[in-house]
Amino acid sequence: MTETPGGEPRASARRRVRRLAAFALVMLVQFGLFEAALRTWGSSEAAPAFQGLFEDDPGAGYRLKPNARVRFTTSEFDATIATNSLGLRDEEEIGPKARDERRILLLGDSLVLSVQVDWRQTFGELLEQRLNARQSRYQYRVINAGVQGYGPVEELLLFRRLARALQPDVVLTTIFVGNDAEEAVTSRPRLDTDRRPAIETLHESTITRLRRLVRRSMVLQIVRLRVVSATDRFSGVLSTPEPPLQSYAARPAARIADGIAITRDCVAEIDALATRLGARTAVVLMPARFQVDDGDYGRLRDAVRQAGGELVRDAASERFDAALRTLPVPTLDVLPALRAARPGPDLFFQETVHLTPRGHEVVAAALDRFLEQTGLAPADAQPARR
């Protein structure tokens, strides 16, 4: 029997292909098993149920899906999240405004959306209950327009889209001082969609879709977190401190000032649009957990110091406050109220760094006092004047 010329190399190549195919099949099966197990027994924002809350948006990248409902459970909390037909976290529809109704619109990120607690435990709903407990001629409605991962730019885009439909009397723009400067720099190009090249828009759309794909897979989400954790260890040697802590650095990167300036511009435009609609605007500054939790701050300060940086505990709050107070809108920093509430039950969850039910109660009380003192929701039931 004679060997066909070249037969041996071709047979060897076929064996390699079969081995690679078998290896790929094994990896695919393992991926599927891990994904199924995590989706069944794991709790994560990558879970399909949670990701089902969102849909693509041509302006802001994504938004809450209208008429969605999921139950989100982790080791720290168990909450139900529902959206109405406008894609806002509210278990009631928002129709035409009644003559005796006053509406307060909350713009913000995950601290406003608050998927860690049920709707009636959020500081927006608690604030509504407080306002309506007054002897007033008005019926107050507080509308939660928070969206997970939003920054000042996305909040402006959302307000542009929904302002007329929501008919607000007061707009509370909630700024998370911990990362909104970084978010504003990253999202600034979204404000120039009409002037951006088509290829740049396509690139951003592709990146957004890839990010959503990663968020939909719990395995890929875990891989992403591991990669971020690993790179953070190396980046800490090269620069101090890394985002989002640059907002608290003694000598922050130039982009922090840029981000605060962009945030100020976004708030100014929100205020201008609100004024045209006959509404008033105010700013609410939300602190990071370590600004309230002494133990958390000590651990973070030491870690930054070991990396060669210097952490200034309230620097972000002070920088945003100084910039935003140049606008003709009142500002509330809820940090003093949260600090005054300690010691006592935890104000923040430890795994998610979001407000606990107790934290929401404290913020709602602070907002109630602020709205009364500024005349945005006066206790004497007289219409507020601009």
N, C-alpha and C positions, 0 to 999 in steps of 0.2 A: 504494500500500500504506500503510495507516494504522498508526501505532504504538499498541499497546494501552496505555491509561493505567496508569502505574506499572510498565510492562514493563522500562524501563531500570534503575530501582533494583533490581528483583528479579534481573535478569541480572547486575548488578554484585555483588549479594550472593552469588549462586551462584558467581561467579568467585572471590570472596574465600574462600568455603568450600572450593572445590576447591584453591586455593593452600595454605590451612592444612592440609587433609588431606594434600596432597602433601608439605608440609614435615614434618608429623608422621610420615609414612611414612618419609621419608628419615632423620629422627632415630631412629626405631625400628630401621631397618635398620643404621644406624651403631652404635647401642647394642649390637645383637645381635652385630655383627662384632667390636667391641671386647671384649665380654664373652667371646665364643668364643675370641678370640686370647689374652686374659689367662688364661682357664681352661686353654688348651692349653699355653702357653709361660710363663705367669707363675707365681709361687709366693707365696702369701699365705694368711693365716688366713681370708680370705674365700672361698677355693677350696671348691667343693662337697665335695670329698673330706674336707677338714678339718672343715667344718661338719657333715658327716655323723656326727661323733663325738658330737654333742649332741642332746638332746631336751628338750621343755618339762617343767618341774616345777612343780606348783602352789604349793609352798612357797618354794623357793629361786629360782624363775624358770626355771632350766634345770639340767641335769645331764648327765653322760656317759651316752651310750646303751649299754645292755648289748650284749655280743657284737658290737662294732664293730671294724673293722680298717682302717687307712689307712696310706699311706706319705706322709710329709710331707717335701718337699725344697725347700731354698732355696739361695742362693749360699754359705751358711755351713755347712749341715748336711744330712744325709739320714737320716731316722729313720723307723722303723715304730712306730705306736701301735696297741695292741690293748686292748680291755676285756673283762672276764669277764662272767658272767651277772648280777653285782650292779652292773655299770656302774662298775667300778674298773679303773685301769690295772694289769692283771696278766695275764700269759699263762697263769696257772694258776687253777683254781677254788678257792674258799675254802669248804671243807666244815666238818663238826663238828671241834672242836679235840681233838687227841689228848692223852692224859694227860701226856706229857712235852713238850708243845708250849707255847711262850710266844709270844704275839703282841704286836707293837708296831705301833700304828696311827698313820700320818702324816696329819694334817689340814693343808690348806694350799691355796695357789693355784697359779698356773702354775709357780712355782719348785719345787713338789713334783711336779706332774704331769710337767713337764720333757719336752715334746714335741720338744725339740731333740736329744735323745739316745735311743738305743735303751734298752729297758726295763732290760737288765742293766747299763747304764752309769749309771743313776740312783743318787743317794746312798742311797736306800732299799734297793735291791738290793745295793749294795756294803756297806752296813751289815749286812745279813743274812748276807752271805758272811763278814764279819769275826766276827760273833757265833758263827756255826756252826764257825768255824775253831778256836775254843777247845776245850779238853778239858772238856766240860760234859755234865751229865746232861740238859740241855734241848736241844730242837730249836727254833730261833728262826724266826719267820715275820714279816717286815716287810711291812705292807700299805699300799700307796700309795692314799690317798683324796684326792689333790689334784685340783682342778678349776680350769681356766682361768678367771680373772676372779673367783673367789670371794674373799670377805672374811670377817672373824670371824663375822658373822651367818650367812652361808650355811654356813660350816663347822659351826656349832652345829646348824643345821637338819639338815644331812647326818648329823651324829653322832646326833642324836635318832632319825633314821630307821633307821640301820644298826647302832647300838651293840650291840644284843642279838644280832644275826645274826653280827657279827664277833667277839664274845667277846674283846675286847682285854685284855691284862694291863697294858700301858703305852700311854698316849695322848700323842703328841707333837704339840702344837698349834703349827704354824709360822706366825709372824707376819712379814709383809714390812713392815718399818718405813717403807718409802718411801711406801706409799699406803694401808695398812690403816686408818689413822684416818679418811681420807676415805671409804673403802669402808664403814666401819662407820656413819658418819653417814647416808650415802645409803641403806643397806639396813636401818636401824633399824626402819622401819615393817613389815618382813616378820615381825617378832616378834609383832606385834599383829594378825594376820590375823583372829582371832575377833571383834575389837572394831572393825574398820575398816568404814566404810560400803561397801555393795556397789558404788557408783559409783566409789569410790576404788580398789577392787580391780580393777574393769573397766578403769579408766584405766591402772593400772600394767601390767595384762596387755596392753593395746593397745600401750603404749610398748615393752614387752619384745618383742612380735611385730615391731614396726617395726624395732627394733634388730637382731633376727635376720634380717629381710629385707635390711637394709643389709649385714650380715655375709655373707649368701649371695651377694651380687652384688659381684664384684671391681671393677666400674666404680663402683658406689655407694660402695664402701669407699674407693677412691682419692679420690673427690669429698669424702667425709667427712674424710679425712685432710688434704686441701687446705684445707677450710673451718676445721678445727681449727687448722691451722698459721697461717692468716691471722688468725683471731680471737685467737690467742695473742700475735701481734705487737702488736695493739691493747690487749689486756688487760694486757700488761706495762707499758704507760704508766699505766694507771689503778690498778693494785694490784700489790704486790710481796711476795714472788713468788707466782705462781699455782700451783694444784694440779698435781702432787702435792708440790711443793716447799714448801708451807706447813708441812709436818711438820718441815722443816729451817730454817725462818725464825727469825731472832733474836727476833722478836716475832710469833708465829703468830696466825692468826685464832682466835677463840673455839671454832670448830667442831673444831679439832684436839684440844683438851682434852676436848671432848665425845666425839669419836671414840675417844680412848684410854680414856676411862671406859667407853664401850660395849664396847670390846674386852675390858677387864678383866672386865666383867659376863659376857660370853660365855664367857671362859675359866673363870670361877668356876662357871658352870652346867655346862660340859663336865666340870670336875673333880668336881662334885657327882654327876652322872650316872655318871661313871666309878667313883667311890667306891661307889655303890650296886651296881655290877656287879663289885666286887672288884678294880678296876683302879686304877692310879696315873697321874697326869697330870704332864707337864712342858711347858715353853714353850721354843721355839727361835726366836730372833730372827735374821732374815735381813736383811743390809744391802743397800743399793743399790750398783750398780757403782761410782759415783763415790766411795764411801767407801773403796774399795780401790784404784782406779785414779787415781793422782796427776794425770795429764794430763787425764783426764776431769773431775776435780774442779776443776782450774784453769780450764778453759774454761767450766764451768757457773757457777762463782763469779763470773767476770768478767761473764758475761751477766746474772746476777742483779744484780750491782752496777751495771751500766749502766742497768738498769731501776729503780734506786733502792732495791733490797732488800739484805739481808745474809743470806748463806747460812752456817749453822753446820754443819760437815761431819758431825758425829756426833750432832746434836741429837735426831733422831728415835729413834735407838737408845737414847740416854740417857733420853728421856721415857718410852718404852715400858718400859724396864728398871725405872725408878723406880716406875711404876704397878703393874706386874705382880709386883714383888717383895713387895708387900703381901699377896699371896696365898700360901697354904701349899703352893706348888708350886715345884720347882727350875726355874731358868732358865738356858739356854745362849745366849750371844751368840756366833755363829760369826765375827764380824768379826775378832777377834784372830787366829784360825787362818788366815783368808784373807789377812790382811796378812802374817803370818809366812811364808806360802808364796811370797811374791814376793821377789826377781825369779825369773822362770821362765816356763813356758808360760802362756798366757792363761788366766785363771780364769773370764772372762765372754765370751760372744759380743759382738761389737761392734754388730751390727744389732738384736739382740733383748734385750740386757742380761740374758740368762739364763746359767746356769752351763754351762761347757764340760765335757767329760769330766774334765779335770784339776780343775776346780772341784768337781765331784761327789765326786771322790776325797778332796779336802781336807775337805769337809763330813762325809763318811762317817767319816773318821778322828776328827774332833772329836766326833761323836755317840757313837762307840764309847767314847772316853775318858770322856765325860760320863756315859753310862749306867753305866759301871763305878764311877766315883767317887761317884755318887749312890745306888748300890745298886739302881738300876732294872734293871740286867742285870749282876749281880755276876760277876766272873771266877771266884770260888771255887765256883760252881755251886750255892750255897745259895739257897733261896727268899727273895726280897726281902720285907721286912716293912714294913707301913705304920706 
